Amino acid sequence: MAIGQRVARVGEIPEVAEGSRWWRAVRMFCRKRPLGAVGAAIVVVNIAVALGANMLAPYDPVATDYGAMLARPSPTHALGTDAFGRDVLSRIIYGSRTAMLVGFFCAFFGATIGAVIGVTSAYFGGKVDLLVQRVMDIFLAFPLIILALAVVSILGPGVGNVIVAITIPMIPRAALVSRSSSLAIREMPYVDAARAAGFRHRRIILRHMLPNVMAPYLIMLTAYLGQAILLEASLSFLGLGVAEPTAAWGLMLRGAAVDFAETAPWMAIFPGLAISLAVFAFNLFGDSLRDALDPKLRPLRGAPNACQVWWHGLRMVWIDGRLNAVQRCSPFENFAG
């Protein structure tokens, strides 16, 4: 009878539609992690500014006005002008487009390629795993900025080359995290069943193992966004990133670093604030996302002696210390836990 009561209490968990589940997860995320919600809001604003730069910028970011060189912030130029008379606000708005473009491309390709390599390495194991991990260790031996500097020095400046230079150092770090999560997934019964059914290795990796490392993949994706923006600004500041006259935050800092630090401080202050705000927002959102997707015990509403845990795409319900239910679930369900 007691067992029947426990199962009934598990059955009290309501089934909700997919759309309402997502909205409930978003609301719960904003309520439980307000700092992460603030970071996500700033990220959305940055993306909106980057997409609508043509409509938001008051001036052409590359148009020069030698009659307004080094003009102080005023109603005409809200954030002043630089040494060539270019509007600082317009260049910051267009610089967000460069930062978001480089950040999203680097984070997506770095995390995705690294996740595929890590899952493949964990799946095959043995000599394949040993060889892949030793190659990753070679890349990990170099600091991220040093490896990016070496790659961009070979390829040369430019947006495309900067994306490649920043993506390459991110791959081994993503592969290491994905491999550690995939080692446990490799021993799951459904993977053994897929092997016994004669499925090809590619299908097992892409359809059965890779979706179950989605939680660490999303965490790496948000973390790499901030790192990529900071690396792009660093490379542009050193003269190895985006070339003039393209609007980029790091390039704006480079032009205002020494010569105009005292006479025109707004040339360095506002681009520096833009970089800091963007990186801070991505870090806030990434940390909150990591906490939301962390597979830890949480109480169930309406069942004080019950708890639930998410583990590699499985939702397990425990009541009175006994396992009562196991369900497949999306990692986003953790928000509404």
ZADOTI-15846 format. One line per field, with one value per atom (N, C-alpha, C): x, y, z; chain. Coordinates in steps of 0.05 Angstrom, whole numbers, plus 32768, in hexadecimal, padded with zeros to 4 digits. Layout:
N
x = X/...
y = Y/...
z = Z/...
ch = A/...
! end
This chain:
337
x = 8011/8000/8011/8026/8038/8045/804D/8059/8046/802C/8018/8014/8015/8013/802A/8043/805A/8057/804F/804C/8036/8021/800C/8016/8027/8032/8044/8053/8063/8051/803B/8028/801B/801D/8012/8021/8039/8049/8039/8031/8020/802F/8021/802C/8024/8038/8033/803B/8030/8037/8054/805F/807B/807F/806C/806F/806D/8059/8056/806D/8079/8090/80A8/80AC/80C2/80BD/80A4/809F/80A1/8098/809A/80B7/80C8/80E4/80F1/80EA/80F5/80ED/80D3/80CA/80D8/80DB/80E8/8105/8112/812E/8131/8120/8121/811C/8109/8103/8118/8124/8137/8153/8159/8174/8172/816D/8169/8182/819A/81B2/81B6/81B0/81B2/819D/8186/8172/817B/8188/8194/81A9/81BA/81CF/81C2/81AD/81A0/8193/8188/817B/8190/81A8/81BD/81C7/81C8/81D0/81BC/81A2/818D/8190/8195/8198/81B0/81C6/81DE/81D8/81C9/81C2/81B0/819C/818A/8199/81AC/81BC/81CC/81D8/81E8/81D7/81BF/81AE/81A3/819D/8192/81A5/81BF/81D3/81CD/81C4/81BE/81AA/8196/8181/8187/8198/819E/81B5/81C8/81E0/81D9/81E0/81D9/81EB/8203/8215/8221/822D/823D/8256/825B/8271/828D/828E/82A8/82AB/8296/8296/82A7/82BA/82CC/82C2/82C7/82C0/82D7/82E9/8301/82FB/82E4/82DC/82D2/82CE/82C4/82D6/82F0/8303/8305/8304/8307/82F2/82DA/82C5/82BB/82B6/82AC/828F/8286/826A/8257/8244/8232/8218/8203/81EB/81EF/8202/8208/8215/8228/8236/8235/8222/821C/8234/8246/825D/8277/8275/828D/8296/82AD/82B8/82D5/82E1/82FC/830F/8328/833C/8336/8324/831D/8301/82F6/82DC/82C5/82CA/82B5/82A5/828B/827A/827F/8285/828C/8274/825C/8244/823E/8240/823A/824E/8267/827B/8277/826E/8268/8250/823B/8224/822C/823B/8244/8259/8268/827B/826E/8255/8246/8240/823C/8238/8250/8268/8281/8285/8280/8284/8271/8257/8244/8249/8251/8257/826E/8284/829B/8295/8287/8281/8270/825A/8248/8254/8262/826E/8284/8295/82AA/829F/828C/8280/8272/8262/8253/8265/8278/828A/829D/82A7/82B9/82AC/8294/8285/827B/8271/8266/827B/8291/82A6/82B3/82B7/82C2/82B0/8296/8283/8283/8284/8284/829E/82B4/82CE/82CE/82C4/82C4/82B2/829A/8288/8293/829F/82AA/82C1/82D2/82E9/82DF/82CB/82C1/82B3/82A6/8297/82AA/82BF/82D1/82E4/82EE/8300/831A/8328/8341/8356/8362/8378/836D/8355/8349/8346/833C/8338/8353/8367/8381/838E/838C/8398/838B/8370/8362/8368/8369/836E/838A/839D/83B9/83BB/83AD/83AD/839F/8389/837C/838F/839E/83B1/83C6/83CE/83E2/83D7/83BE/83B1/83AC/83A5/839F/83B8/83D0/83E9/83EE/83E1/83E5/83CE/83D3/83BD/83AC/8393/8380/8389/8391/8398/83B2/83C5/83DE/83D9/83C8/83C2/83B2/83A0/8391/83A4/83B7/83CB/83DC/83E3/83F4/83E4/83CB/83BB/83B5/83AE/83A8/83C1/83D8/83F1/83F7/83EF/83F3/83DF/83C5/83B0/83AE/83B5/83B3/8399/8397/837F/8366/834F/8336/8322/8308/82F3/82F3/82F5/82F5/830D/8324/833C/833B/832F/832C/8319/8304/82F1/8300/8310/831F/8333/8341/8356/834A/8332/8326/8318/830E/82FF/8312/832A/833C/8344/834B/8351/833A/8321/8309/8302/830A/8302/830C/8326/832E/8321/831B/830E/82F1/82E3/82C8/82C9/82DE/82E0/82E5/82F4/82FA/82E1/82D1/82B8/82A4/82A1/828E/8297/82B0/82BA/82B3/82B8/82B2/8295/8283/8266/825F/826D/8266/826F/8283/828D/8278/8267/8251/823A/8235/8220/8227/8241/8249/8241/823E/8237/8219/8209/81EC/81E1/81CB/81BF/81B5/81AB/81A1/81B8/81D0/81E7/81EE/81EE/81F3/81DE/81C5/81AF/81B3/81BC/81C0/81D7/81EB/8201/81F7/81E7/81DC/81C9/81BC/81A9/81B8/81D2/81E2/81E3/81DD/81DF/81FC/8200/821B/8225/8240/824C/8243/8241/8239/821D/820A/81EF/81EE/81FD/81FD/8209/821E/822B/8219/820E/81FF/81E2/81D5/81B9/81B5/81C8/81C3/81D6/81EE/8200/8202/8205/8209/81F1/81D8/81C2/81C3/81CF/81D0/81E6/81F7/820B/8202/81E8/81DF/81E2/81DF/81E1/81FD/8213/822E/8234/8228/822C/8221/8209/81FE/820E/8218/8229/8242/824F/8268/8262/824B/8244/8242/8234/8231/824C/825B/8275/8288/8288/829B/8293/827A/8272/8281/8281/8290/82AE/82B9/82D6/82DC/82CB/82D0/82D0/82BC/82BB/82D4/82DC/82F4/830D/830F/8326/8327/8310/830F/8317/830F/8317/8335/8340/835C/836D/8364/8373/8371/835A/8357/8368/8369/8379/8397/83A0/83BC/83C1/83AD/83B1/83B0/83A7/83A6/838A/8377/835B/834E/8338/8329/8339/833A/834A/8338/8345/8337/832C/8316/8306/82EF/82EF/82D9/82D5/82BC/82B7/82B9/82CB/82CF/82D8/82CE/82D4/82F1/82FF/831B/832B/8323/8330/832D/8316/8312/8324/8328/833A/8356/835E/8379/837F/836C/8371/8370/8366/8364/8376/8387/8395/83A9/83BA/83D0/83CD/83C9/83CA/83B5/839D/8386/837B/838B/8381/8379/8387/8381/8371/8376/8368/834B/8347/832D/8327/8323/831F/8306/82F2/82DA/82DF/82F5/82FB/8301/830B/8312/82FD/82F0/82DD/82C4/82B8/829F/82A3/82B7/82BB/82C3/82D2/82D9/82C0/82AE/8295/8284/8284/8275/8280/829A/82A7/82A1/82A4/82A0/8283/8270/8254/824C/8256/824F/825B/8274/8281/8274/826E/8261/8245/8236/821B/821D/822F/8231/823B/824C/8255/823F/822F/8219/8205/81FE/81EB/81F6/8210/821C/821D/8224/8225/8209/81F5/81DA/81D0/81D7/81CF/81DC/81F5/8203/81F5/81ED/81DF/81C4/81B6/819C/819D/81B2/81B5/81C5/81CD/81DC/81CB/81D2/81C1/81C3/81B3/81B3/8196/8193/8179/8169/814F/813C/8122/8115/80FC/80E6/80D3/80BB/80A4/8096/807F/8069/805E/8048/8050/806A/8074/808D/8089/80A0/80B6/80AF/80C3/80CF/80C8/80D1/80E6/80F6/810A/810F/811C/8121/813D/8149/8164/8166/8174/8179/8195/8197/81B1/81B3/81C3/81C7/81AD/819B/8183/816D/8171/815D/8153/8139/812D/8124/8131/812B/811E/8108/80F8/80FC/8104/8109/80F5/80E9/80D6/80DE/80E1/80E9/8102/8115/812E/812D/8117/8115/810F/811B/8116/80FB/80EA/80CF/80C9/80D8/80D2/80EC/80EE/8104/80F8/80FE/80F2/8108/8106/8117/810D/811F/8117/812C/8123/8135/8144/815D/816C/815F/814D/8141/812C/8123/810F/811B/8135/8142/813B/8135/812F/8116/8103/80EA/80E9/8100/8100/80F6
y = 7FE8/8000/8019/8018/802F/8034/801E/8022/802E/8025/8031/804F/8057/8073/8083/8078/8085/8089/8074/8077/808B/808C/809F/80BC/80BF/80DA/80E2/80CF/80D5/80DC/80CF/80D4/80F0/80FD/8117/812C/8125/8139/813F/8158/815E/815D/8154/8154/816F/817D/8197/8196/81A8/81AA/81B4/81AE/81B6/81D4/81E4/8201/820C/8204/820E/8206/81EE/81E6/81F8/8201/8214/822F/8239/8253/8250/823A/8237/8235/8228/8226/8242/8253/826E/827E/827D/828C/8282/8268/825E/8265/8265/826E/828B/829C/82B9/82BD/82AD/82B1/82A6/828F/8283/828E/8298/82A2/82BD/82D2/82ED/82F8/82F1/82FB/82EE/82D5/82C8/82D4/82DB/82E8/8304/8312/832C/8329/8315/830F/8308/82F7/82EF/8307/831A/8332/8343/8346/8356/8348/832E/831F/8324/8323/8328/8345/8358/8374/8376/8369/8369/835E/8348/833B/834E/835A/836D/8385/8390/83A6/839E/8386/837D/8379/836F/836A/8384/8398/83B1/83C8/83C2/83D7/83EC/83E4/83F7/840C/8404/8416/8425/841A/8427/843A/8436/8447/8462/8478/8493/849B/8490/8498/847F/8483/846E/8468/844F/844A/844F/8450/8454/846F/8480/849B/84AD/84BB/84CD/84EA/84F9/8516/8524/852F/853B/8555/855F/8577/8571/8557/854F/853B/853C/8529/852E/8517/8517/8529/852A/8539/852C/853C/8531/8527/8516/850E/8526/8527/853D/8533/8544/853B/8532/853E/8536/851B/8516/84FC/84F3/84E1/84DA/84D0/84C1/84B6/84C2/84D8/84E5/84D9/84E2/84D8/84CF/84C1/84B8/84CB/84C2/84D3/84D9/84CA/84CE/84DB/84E3/84EF/84DC/84C2/84AE/84AC/84A9/84A8/848F/8492/847C/846A/8476/8466/8454/845F/844F/8438/843D/8428/8413/841B/8407/83F6/8402/83F3/83DF/83E8/83D6/83C2/83CA/83B7/83A0/83A4/838E/8379/8381/836E/835C/8369/8359/8347/8351/8340/8329/832D/8317/8303/830D/82FB/82E9/82F4/82E4/82D2/82DD/82CE/82B5/82B9/82A3/828E/8296/8283/8273/8280/8272/825F/8269/8258/8240/8244/822E/8219/8222/820E/8201/8211/8206/81F1/81F8/81E5/81CD/81D1/81BB/81A7/81B1/819F/8191/81A0/8194/817E/8183/816F/8156/8159/8141/8131/813F/8131/8124/8131/8125/810D/810E/80F8/80E0/80E6/80D1/80C3/80D3/80C8/80B6/80BF/80AE/8095/8097/8080/8069/8070/805B/8052/8064/805C/8051/8044/8036/8048/803E/804D/8067/8066/807E/8094/808D/80A1/80AB/8099/80A1/80B5/80AF/80C0/80DB/80DC/80F5/8106/80FA/810A/8114/8106/8110/8128/8127/813E/8156/8151/8167/8172/8161/816B/817D/8178/8189/81A5/81A7/81C1/81CE/81BE/81C9/81D3/81CB/81D3/81F1/81FC/8219/8229/8240/8252/825A/825F/8264/827C/8292/82AA/82A6/8296/8291/8281/826C/825C/826C/827D/828E/82A2/82AD/82BF/82B1/8298/8289/8284/827C/8276/828E/82A5/82BD/82C9/82C4/82CE/82BF/82A6/8296/829E/82A0/82A5/82C2/82D5/82F1/82FC/8317/8324/8320/8326/8323/8315/831A/830E/82EF/82E5/82C8/82BA/82C6/82BA/82BC/82D2/82D4/82BE/82B9/82A3/8288/8282/8269/8269/827F/8280/827D/8286/8284/8269/825E/8244/822D/822D/8216/8212/8226/8220/8218/821D/8215/81F8/81EC/81D0/81BC/81BC/81A8/81AB/81C3/81C6/81BB/81C0/81B5/8196/818C/816F/8161/816E/8162/8160/8176/8176/8162/8161/814E/8131/812C/8110/8107/8118/8110/810A/8118/8112/80FA/80F4/80DE/80C3/80C3/80A9/809A/80A8/809A/8093/80A4/809E/8085/8081/8069/804F/804E/8036/8033/8045/8044/802D/8020/8009/8010/8028/802E/802F/8036/8036/8019/8008/7FEB/7FDF/7FE8/7FDE/7FE7/8000/800A/7FFA/7FF4/7FE3/7FC8/7FBC/7FA1/7FA1/7FB7/7FB9/7FBD/7FC1/7FC3/7FDF/7FF4/800F/8017/8028/8031/8044/8046/8056/8073/807D/8099/809F/808C/8090/808F/807D/807B/8094/809F/80B7/80CF/80D3/80EB/80EB/80D4/80D3/80C8/80BA/80AF/80BB/80C3/80CD/80EB/80F7/8114/8124/811C/812C/812B/8117/8115/8125/8132/8145/8161/8166/8180/8194/818B/819E/81A9/8199/81A5/81B4/81AC/81BA/81D7/81DA/81F5/8206/81FA/8209/8212/8201/8209/821E/821C/8230/824C/824F/8269/8273/8261/8269/8272/8265/826B/8285/828D/82A7/82BE/82C0/82D5/82D4/82BC/82B9/82C1/82BA/82C1/82E0/82ED/830A/8317/830D/8319/8313/82FB/82F5/8305/8309/831A/8336/8341/835C/835D/8348/8347/8346/8335/8333/834D/8359/8373/8389/8388/839C/8399/8380/837B/837F/8385/8389/8370/8359/8340/8336/8347/833F/834D/835A/8368/8380/8386/839C/83B4/83CB/83E4/83E3/83F1/8403/83F5/83DA/83CB/83D3/83D7/83DE/83C6/83C7/83B2/83BE/83B3/83BF/83BF/83A9/83A7/83BA/83BE/83D0/83ED/83F3/840E/8413/83FF/8402/8406/83F8/83FA/8417/8423/843E/8453/844C/8460/8458/8444/8439/844D/8459/8469/8487/848C/84A7/84B9/84AE/84BF/84B7/84AA/84A1/84B8/84CF/84E6/84FB/84FF/8514/850C/84F2/84E8/84CD/84CD/84B3/84A4/84B2/84A4/8490/8494/8481/8465/8463/8449/8440/8453/844C/843D/8448/843C/8422/841E/8403/83EF/83F8/83E6/83DD/83F0/83E9/83D6/83D9/83C7/83AA/83A8/838D/8381/8391/8386/837E/838E/8387/836E/836B/8353/833A/833B/8323/831D/8331/832D/8320/8329/831F/8301/82FA/82DE/82CD/82D7/82C7/82C3/82D8/82D6/82C1/82C3/82B0/8294/8291/8277/8269/8279/826E/8265/8275/826E/8256/8255/823D/8224/8226/820F/8205/8218/8211/8204/820F/8205/81E8/81E2/81C8/81B5/81BD/81AC/8195/817C/8165/8161/8170/816E/8168/815F/8158/8171/816F/8184/8179/8187/817D/817F/816D/816D/817B/818D/819A/8186/8188/8177/815C/8157/813D/8143/8149/8151/813C/8123/810E/8105/8114/810D/8120/8117/8128/811D/812E/8126/812E/811F/8125/8121/8133/8131/8126/8111/8105/80FB/8109/8102/80FE/8112/8111/8100/80F6/80E5/80F4/80F3/80FF/80E8/80E6/80D0/80DC/80D0/80D8/80C4/80CF/80BF/80C7/80B3/80B8/80A6/80B2/80A2/8092/809D/8090/807A/8076/8061/806E/8062/806A/8062/8075/8070/8074/8085/808B/8095/808D/8097/80A0/80B9/80C3/80D1/80D0/80E0/80FD/8110/812C/813D/8155/8169/8177/8180/818D/81A7/81B3/81CC/81C8/81AF/81AA/81B0/81B0/81B5/81D1/81E4/81FF/8200/81EF/81EF/81DB/81D2/81BC/81C3
z = 8000/8000/8000/8010/8011/7FF7/7FE9/7FCF/7FBB/7FBD/7FAB/7FB1/7FCA/7FD1/7FC5/7FC6/7FBC/7F9E/7F90/7F73/7F6C/7F7C/7F77/7F7A/7F8E/7F92/7F7B/7F70/7F59/7F41/7F3F/7F29/7F2B/7F42/7F45/7F36/7F2B/7F1C/7F02/7EFE/7EE7/7ECD/7EB8/7E9D/7E90/7E85/7E79/7E5C/7E4D/7E30/7E2D/7E16/7E11/7E12/7E06/7E06/7E22/7E32/7E4D/7E5F/7E59/7E69/7E65/7E4C/7E47/7E54/7E53/7E5F/7E7E/7E89/7EA5/7EAE/7E9D/7EA3/7EA2/7E8F/7E8D/7EA6/7EAD/7EC5/7EDE/7EE1/7EF9/7EF9/7EE2/7EE1/7EE9/7EE0/7EE7/7F05/7F10/7F2C/7F3F/7F38/7F4A/7F46/7F2E/7F28/7F1B/7F2B/7F1F/7F12/7F1D/7F10/7EF5/7EF2/7ED8/7EC5/7ECF/7EBE/7EB4/7EC6/7EBE/7EA9/7EAD/7E99/7E7E/7E7F/7E66/7E59/7E69/7E5D/7E4F/7E5B/7E4F/7E35/7E36/7E1D/7E07/7E0E/7DFA/7DEF/7E00/7DF7/7DE4/7DEB/7DDA/7DBE/7DBE/7DA4/7D95/7DA2/7D95/7D89/7D99/7D8F/7D77/7D78/7D62/7D48/7D4B/7D34/7D29/7D3B/7D32/7D31/7D2D/7D2D/7D18/7D01/7CEB/7CF3/7D03/7D0B/7D25/7D36/7D50/7D4F/7D3E/7D3D/7D31/7D3F/7D34/7D1D/7D1A/7D05/7CF8/7CE1/7CD4/7CE5/7CED/7CFF/7CF2/7CD8/7CCB/7CBE/7CC0/7CB5/7CC7/7CBB/7CC9/7CC7/7CDC/7CDD/7CEB/7CDB/7CE6/7CF4/7CF1/7D00/7D1C/7D22/7D3C/7D49/7D44/7D50/7D6E/7D7C/7D9A/7DA7/7D9C/7DA8/7DC1/7DD6/7DEF/7DEC/7DFE/7DFD/7DFE/7DEC/7DEA/7DDE/7DDC/7DCF/7DB2/7DA4/7D89/7D87/7D98/7D9A/7DB8/7DBD/7DD9/7DE8/7DDB/7DE8/7DDD/7DCF/7DC4/7DAA/7DA0/7D87/7D8C/7D79/7D7B/7D6C/7D68/7D5C/7D3E/7D32/7D16/7D13/7D29/7D29/7D26/7D2A/7D28/7D42/7D40/7D57/7D67/7D81/7D92/7D97/7D9B/7DA0/7D88/7D70/7D58/7D56/7D5C/7D5A/7D70/7D87/7D9C/7D93/7D88/7D7F/7D69/7D55/7D40/7D4B/7D5F/7D6C/7D79/7D83/7D8F/7D7A/7D61/7D4B/7D47/7D47/7D44/7D5C/7D74/7D8C/7D8D/7D87/7D87/7D71/7D59/7D43/7D4A/7D54/7D5B/7D73/7D87/7D9F/7D99/7D8A/7D85/7D73/7D5E/7D4C/7D5B/7D6A/7D78/7D8D/7D9D/7DB1/7DA5/7D90/7D84/7D78/7D68/7D5B/7D6F/7D82/7D95/7DA7/7DB1/7DC3/7DB3/7D9B/7D8B/7D83/7D77/7D6E/7D86/7D9B/7DB3/7DBF/7DBF/7DC9/7DB8/7D9E/7D8D/7D91/7D93/7D97/7DB2/7DC7/7DE2/7DE4/7DD8/7DD9/7DC9/7DB1/7DA1/7DAF/7DBC/7DCB/7DE2/7DF0/7E07/7DFC/7DE6/7DDB/7DD3/7DC4/7DBA/7DD0/7DE1/7DF7/7DEC/7DFE/7DF6/7DEA/7DD4/7DC7/7DBA/7DB0/7DA3/7DB8/7DCF/7DE5/7DEE/7DF0/7DFA/7DE6/7DCC/7DB8/7DB7/7DB7/7DB6/7DCF/7DE6/7DFE/7DFF/7DF4/7DF4/7DE1/7DCA/7DB8/7DC6/7DD4/7DE3/7DF8/7E05/7E1A/7E0E/7DF5/7DE9/7DE5/7DDC/7DD9/7DF4/7E08/7E23/7E31/7E27/7E34/7E2F/7E1B/7E14/7E1F/7E2B/7E33/7E1B/7E20/7E0B/7DFA/7E07/7DF8/7DE9/7DF3/7DE5/7DCB/7DCE/7DB6/7DA1/7DAA/7D98/7D8A/7D99/7D8D/7D78/7D7D/7D6A/7D51/7D53/7D3C/7D2B/7D38/7D28/7D1D/7D29/7D1D/7D03/7D01/7CE9/7CD4/7CDC/7CC8/7CC0/7CD2/7CCD/7CD9/7CD9/7CE5/7CD3/7CDF/7CD1/7CE2/7CDD/7CED/7CEB/7CD3/7CCF/7CDC/7CD9/7CE6/7D04/7D0F/7D2C/7D36/7D28/7D30/7D31/7D1D/7D1D/7D34/7D38/7D4D/7D69/7D6D/7D88/7D8B/7D75/7D77/7D7D/7D71/7D74/7D92/7DA2/7DBE/7DCF/7DC5/7DD5/7DD1/7DBB/7DB5/7DCA/7DD1/7DE5/7E00/7E08/7E22/7E21/7E0B/7E09/7E06/7DF8/7DF6/7E10/7E22/7E3C/7E4D/7E4D/7E5D/7E52/7E37/7E2B/7E30/7E2F/7E33/7E4F/7E63/7E7E/7E83/7E75/7E78/7E68/7E52/7E41/7E4B/7E5D/7E67/7E76/7E85/7E93/7E80/7E6C/7E58/7E48/7E43/7E33/7E40/7E5A/7E68/7E6D/7E62/7E67/7E56/7E60/7E52/7E36/7E31/7E16/7E01/7E0A/7DF8/7DF1/7E06/7E01/7DEF/7DF3/7DE2/7DC5/7DC1/7DA6/7D98/7DA7/7D9C/7D94/7DA6/7DA1/7D89/7D84/7D6E/7D53/7D54/7D3C/7D31/7D41/7D37/7D32/7D1F/7D19/7D30/7D31/7D45/7D43/7D2B/7D27/7D32/7D2D/7D37/7D56/7D62/7D7F/7D8B/7D7F/7D8A/7D87/7D6F/7D69/7D74/7D75/7D7D/7D99/7DA5/7DBF/7DD5/7DCE/7DE2/7DE1/7DCA/7DC8/7DD4/7DD0/7DDD/7DFB/7E07/7E24/7E31/7E21/7E2C/7E25/7E21/7E19/7E30/7E49/7E60/7E61/7E63/7E63/7E49/7E33/7E19/7E1B/7E26/7E28/7E3B/7E51/7E64/7E56/7E47/7E39/7E24/7E17/7E02/7E0E/7E24/7E30/7E3C/7E47/7E53/7E3D/7E26/7E11/7E03/7E05/7DF8/7E04/7E1F/7E2C/7E27/7E27/7E22/7E05/7DF2/7DD6/7DD2/7DDF/7DDC/7DE8/7DFF/7E0C/7DFB/7DF0/7DDF/7DC6/7DB9/7DA1/7DA7/7DBE/7DC6/7DCB/7DD7/7DDD/7DC4/7DB1/7D98/7D88/7D87/7D79/7D87/7DA1/7DAF/7DA8/7DA4/7D9D/7D80/7D70/7D53/7D43/7D4E/7D40/7D3B/7D41/7D3E/7D26/7D2C/7D17/7D0F/7CF5/7CEA/7CE5/7CE6/7CE0/7CC3/7CBE/7CCF/7CDC/7CDD/7CEA/7D07/7D0F/7D2A/7D3C/7D50/7D63/7D7E/7D93/7DAE/7DB4/7DAF/7DB5/7DA4/7D8B/7D79/7D82/7D8D/7D98/7DB0/7DC1/7DD8/7DCE/7DB9/7DAF/7DA6/7D99/7D8F/7DA5/7DBD/7DD3/7DEA/7DE7/7DFE/7E0A/7DFA/7E05/7DFD/7DE4/7DDA/7DE5/7DEA/7DF2/7E0D/7E1E/7E38/7E4A/7E48/7E58/7E4A/7E30/7E22/7E19/7E14/7E0B/7E18/7E33/7E41/7E38/7E2C/7E24/7E0D/7DFF/7DEA/7DF4/7E0D/7E19/7E2D/7E3B/7E50/7E45/7E31/7E27/7E19/7E08/7DFD/7E13/7E27/7E3D/7E4D/7E51/7E5F/7E4E/7E34/7E23/7E25/7E24/7E26/7E41/7E57/7E72/7E76/7E6C/7E70/7E60/7E48/7E38/7E45/7E4C/7E58/7E73/7E83/7E9D/7E9A/7E86/7E81/7E79/7E67/7E5F/7E76/7E87/7E9E/7EB2/7EB7/7EC9/7EBF/7EA6/7E9A/7E9A/7E93/7E93/7EAE/7EC3/7EDE/7EE7/7EE2/7EE9/7EDA/7EC0/7EB0/7EBB/7EC3/7ECF/7EE8/7EF9/7F12/7F0C/7EF7/7EF1/7EE5/7ED7/7ECA/7EDB/7EF3/7F04/7F0F/7F0B/7F14/7F32/7F40/7F5E/7F68/7F7F/7F8A/7F90/7F8A/7F8E/7F99/7FAB/7FB5/7FA1/7FA2/7F91/7FA0/7F91/7F9D/7FA3/7FBA/7FC2/7FCC/7FCE/7FD8/7FE9/8002/8013/8016/8013/8016/7FFB/7FE6/7FCB/7FC1/7FAF/7FA3/7F87/7F76/7F5B/7F53/7F41/7F38/7F1A/7F0D/7EF0/7EEC/7EDB/7ED7/7EBA/7EAA/7E8E/7E7E/7E81/7E71/7E7D/7E95/7EA3/7EBC/7EC0/7ED8/7EEA/7F02/7F14/7F2D/7F35/7F4C/7F63/7F7A/7F92/7FA7/7FB4/7FCA/7FE1/7FF8/8010/800C/7FFC/7FF7/7FE3/7FD4/7FC0/7FA5/7F90/7F75/7F6C/7F63/7F5B/7F3E/7F30/7F14/7F07/7EED/7EDC/7EC2/7EBA/7EA1/7E91/7E76/7E65/7E65/7E66/7E66/7E59/7E51/7E46/7E5C/7E57/7E6C/7E74/7E63/7E6B/7E80/7E84/7E99/7EB5/7EB7/7ED1/7EDB/7EC9/7ED2/7EE3/7EDC/7EEA/7F00/7F0B/7F1E/7F39
ch = A/A/A/A/A/A/A/A/A/A/A/A/A/A/A/A/A/A/A/A/A/A/A/A/A/A/A/A/A/A/A/A/A/A/A/A/A/A/A/A/A/A/A/A/A/A/A/A/A/A/A/A/A/A/A/A/A/A/A/A/A/A/A/A/A/A/A/A/A/A/A/A/A/A/A/A/A/A/A/A/A/A/A/A/A/A/A/A/A/A/A/A/A/A/A/A/A/A/A/A/A/A/A/A/A/A/A/A/A/A/A/A/A/A/A/A/A/A/A/A/A/A/A/A/A/A/A/A/A/A/A/A/A/A/A/A/A/A/A/A/A/A/A/A/A/A/A/A/A/A/A/A/A/A/A/A/A/A/A/A/A/A/A/A/A/A/A/A/A/A/A/A/A/A/A/A/A/A/A/A/A/A/A/A/A/A/A/A/A/A/A/A/A/A/A/A/A/A/A/A/A/A/A/A/A/A/A/A/A/A/A/A/A/A/A/A/A/A/A/A/A/A/A/A/A/A/A/A/A/A/A/A/A/A/A/A/A/A/A/A/A/A/A/A/A/A/A/A/A/A/A/A/A/A/A/A/A/A/A/A/A/A/A/A/A/A/A/A/A/A/A/A/A/A/A/A/A/A/A/A/A/A/A/A/A/A/A/A/A/A/A/A/A/A/A/A/A/A/A/A/A/A/A/A/A/A/A/A/A/A/A/A/A/A/A/A/A/A/A/A/A/A/A/A/A/A/A/A/A/A/A/A/A/A/A/A/A/A/A/A/A/A/A/A/A/A/A/A/A/A/A/A/A/A/A/A/A/A/A/A/A/A/A/A/A/A/A/A/A/A/A/A/A/A/A/A/A/A/A/A/A/A/A/A/A/A/A/A/A/A/A/A/A/A/A/A/A/A/A/A/A/A/A/A/A/A/A/A/A/A/A/A/A/A/A/A/A/A/A/A/A/A/A/A/A/A/A/A/A/A/A/A/A/A/A/A/A/A/A/A/A/A/A/A/A/A/A/A/A/A/A/A/A/A/A/A/A/A/A/A/A/A/A/A/A/A/A/A/A/A/A/A/A/A/A/A/A/A/A/A/A/A/A/A/A/A/A/A/A/A/A/A/A/A/A/A/A/A/A/A/A/A/A/A/A/A/A/A/A/A/A/A/A/A/A/A/A/A/A/A/A/A/A/A/A/A/A/A/A/A/A/A/A/A/A/A/A/A/A/A/A/A/A/A/A/A/A/A/A/A/A/A/A/A/A/A/A/A/A/A/A/A/A/A/A/A/A/A/A/A/A/A/A/A/A/A/A/A/A/A/A/A/A/A/A/A/A/A/A/A/A/A/A/A/A/A/A/A/A/A/A/A/A/A/A/A/A/A/A/A/A/A/A/A/A/A/A/A/A/A/A/A/A/A/A/A/A/A/A/A/A/A/A/A/A/A/A/A/A/A/A/A/A/A/A/A/A/A/A/A/A/A/A/A/A/A/A/A/A/A/A/A/A/A/A/A/A/A/A/A/A/A/A/A/A/A/A/A/A/A/A/A/A/A/A/A/A/A/A/A/A/A/A/A/A/A/A/A/A/A/A/A/A/A/A/A/A/A/A/A/A/A/A/A/A/A/A/A/A/A/A/A/A/A/A/A/A/A/A/A/A/A/A/A/A/A/A/A/A/A/A/A/A/A/A/A/A/A/A/A/A/A/A/A/A/A/A/A/A/A/A/A/A/A/A/A/A/A/A/A/A/A/A/A/A/A/A/A/A/A/A/A/A/A/A/A/A/A/A/A/A/A/A/A/A/A/A/A/A/A/A/A/A/A/A/A/A/A/A/A/A/A/A/A/A/A/A/A/A/A/A/A/A/A/A/A/A/A/A/A/A/A/A/A/A/A/A/A/A/A/A/A/A/A/A/A/A/A/A/A/A/A/A/A/A/A/A/A/A/A/A/A/A/A/A/A/A/A/A/A/A/A/A/A/A/A/A/A/A/A/A/A/A/A/A/A/A/A/A/A/A/A/A/A/A/A/A/A/A/A/A/A/A/A/A/A/A/A/A/A/A/A/A/A/A/A/A/A/A/A/A/A/A/A/A/A/A/A/A/A/A/A/A/A/A/A/A/A/A/A/A/A/A/A/A/A/A/A/A/A/A/A/A/A/A/A/A/A/A/A/A/A/A/A/A/A/A/A/A/A/A/A/A/A/A/A/A/A/A/A/A/A/A/A/A/A/A/A/A/A/A/A/A/A/A/A/A/A/A/A/A/A/A/A/A/A/A/A/A/A/A
! end
